[in-house]
Amino acid sequence: MKRTIGIESAAFLFLALCASCGSGNMIEPPPPIVVSILPETAHVIVTQSVQFTATVYNADSGGVTWSLSSADPAYGTLSSSGLYRAPASVPDPPRVWVKATSVADTSISATVEVTIILDADLWAWISGSDLANQPGVYGTKGIPAPTNVPGARSGAASWMDAQGRLWLFGGESRNDLWQYDPASGQWTWESGSDAVNKGGQYGTRGLASPGNFPGARTGAVSWVDSQGRLWLFGGTGLGQEMPYSGTLGPLNDVWSFDPGTLEWTWIAGSDTVFQLGVYGTKGVASPSNVIGSRHGAVCWLDPHGQVWVFGGRGLNSKDMAEGPLNDLWRFDPATLEWTWIAGSDIFSQPGHYGTKGLRDPANVPGSRYGAISWTDSQGRLWLFGGLGMDAASETGALNDLWMFDPGNLEWTWAAGSDAIKQPGVYGTKGAASPANHPGARTEAVSWVDPEDRFWLFGGSGTDSVGNPARFNDLWLFERSTLLWTWVAGTDAPNQLGVYGVQGVSNWLNAPGARSGAAGWTDPGGNLWLFGGGGLGTTLAEGSLNDLWRFVR
């Protein structure tokens, strides 16, 4: 006879089974298999190798099979033991993924990103401190020494002479002139004072003298002529030491310095601050024309030895107050005459952009200061960013790129936005793209390399999500394609510096975020960077005196 289980008996059996489950007698599933790879990421110099190792957890077999995301040898090769060898040249894009797959379960794997780099695309910290607000060590004037170093500063002027030596003048409240020789690795204090807030000794206009020197200043512009002489214009600072000592303001003086004689010559302009502009007739040179006092302008030297100056913050033709300018001037060192070429004789002017890529007589960049500039191999003048006015008369940081052709005296809006505060679009590091562009910024530093390419570093402006920030990103602009490439640094704001070992290049190295730095390009095409205001290795923000070299 078949027995049946009553309700009470069934309930008792259910509770007994539940108790059995709670007692731990139920079989638990095994832990999942996990694969990990070291190193977790890698930057590999062309033709060099890195050994990857894989660890398999929770499996009877610790074996893995290795593979690359691309079978194209242009992206390198990977051995069965995890040895990756980079190709002979950097591919586009310059990265590949290394994968380790578990033998015990082929559905389980791990991947790491490998970036292929040139052995030249590396920063090296050369001299100075990795901390902010460090004093200078002057030594004896004219005598190089390994302990010499300029004090921390931003807004200095810089030149490269015919011997490949780096020259640095002033910045903030200083008028000291320094020379750095890459061959010896030593700084030399050449001229000016080791004290701050010193006025100038102008002497007689047009006559060199050992006693002459400009007053302390920041935001001046500079250039080197065909004879190797260094030239300096304007800035905010001090004019003649006596009787105007202590009167701080914008300047319009022009100076030249002869590295052979170590003598300054006051060439043109006034020995006092706050000089109004005398514009004259647009396009007509005249000895009575006067460019107004200003700082934060940009300048270019064309193939004919003519100097072009644009914008800045200073005085126009009417007001004794300072404002942003968009006037373009040409200076002839032979006649010492200024010519007003384009733009307005009053400040705070919006930009007239026209159509991107098309020149037009009506085009003109808006008023601005703190922009950067360069001259290309065809003698055309290029302008990027700064703090100023956009097409809608709004004021803020800009990321517009302009080209001026001295042949037809017309501006062309080449790239970037006609509106302020544009965030950066970084794309993939090392890969050019029509979508890429640096964010709006001011007081960046720029270089031109022997291949006629433009480089941009840092500055203050708008980050990739629209917030105000300082940057340590390095960008490359190809004039032939009008494309930007994010080369080095980070797309995150306000980054600390990674200094590494002094004098040793490393892909991990990067200067901290900063603005107002000085820069040079040496005969080998290497980029040099000094100081500025920003961050060293700590969050103590301030002026810097570190010297960096980007080897390319």
PEGI-V393206 format. One line per field, one symbol per residue. phi: phi as a letter, one per 30 degrees, with the letter a starting at -180 (. if undefined). psi: psi as a letter, one per 30 degrees, with the letter a starting at -180 (. if undefined). burial: + if it has 24 or more other C-alpha atoms within 12 Angstrom, else -. Layout:
BEGIN
phi = ???
psi = ???
burial = ???
END
This chain:
BEGIN
phi = .dcccddddddddddddddddddjdddddddddbcbbbddaaccdeicbbccbbbccibdccdbccacdbddddcjbbddcjdccdddbddbddbbccbccdddbddcabbbccccbddcdbdbdcaicccdicddcdiceicdadddadddabidcbbbdddidccbbijhcbbdcbbccddcibcbdcaicccchcddcdicejcdadddaddeabidcbabddcidcbbbijclcdedbccejdcldbbdcbbbcddchccbdcaiccbdhcddcdiceicdadddbdddabidbbbcddcidccbbijcaccdbcdcdadcbdcbbccddciccbdcaiccbcicddcdicejcdaeddaddeabidbaacddcidccbbijcaccdcidcldcbdcbbccddchbcbdcaiccbdhdddcdiceicdadddaddeabhdbbbbcddicccbbijclcddcjcdacbbdcbbccddciccbdcaibccdhdddcciceicdadddaddeabidcbbcdedidccbbhjclbccbdddldbbdcbbcdb
psi = kkklkleeeeeeeeeeeeeeeffgfkkkllllkkklkklflkjkkkfllkkkkkkkkhkekgllkkllfkfkffgalklfggjkkllflkljlhllkkkkkkeejffklllkkkkkllffikkkjelalgllhklljebkkfjlkffkkllkllgllllklfggkkkkkbkchlgkklkkjfefgkkkjelalgllhklljfbkkfklkffkkllkllgllllklfggkkkkkblkbkbkekggkfjkaklgkkllkjfefhkkkjelalgllhklkjfbkkfjkkffkkklkllgllllklfggkkkkkbakbkbfekglklklgkklkkjfefhkkkjelalgllhklkjebkkfklkffkkllkllgllllklfggkkkkkbljbkafggkkaklgkklkkjfefhkkkjelalgllhklkjebkkfkkkffkkllkllhlkllklfgglkkkkbakbkafgglklllgkklkkjeefhkkkjelalgklhklljeakkfkkkffkkllkllgllllklffgkkkkkblkbkbflgjkaklgkklkjk.
burial = --------------------------------++++++--++++++-++++++++++-----++++++-----+++++---++++++-+++-+++++++++++----+++++++++++-+++++++++++++++-+++-----+---++++++++++++++--+++++++++++++++++++--++++++++++-++++++++--------++++++++++++++---+++++++++++++-----+++++++++++++--+++++++++++++++++++----+---++++++++++++++---++++++++++++---+++++++++++++--+++++++++++++++++++--------++++++++++++++--+++++++++++++---++++++++++++--+++++++++++++++++++++++++--++++++++++++++---++++++++++++---++++++++++++--++++++++++++++++++-----++++++++++++++++++--+++++++++++++---++++++++++++
END
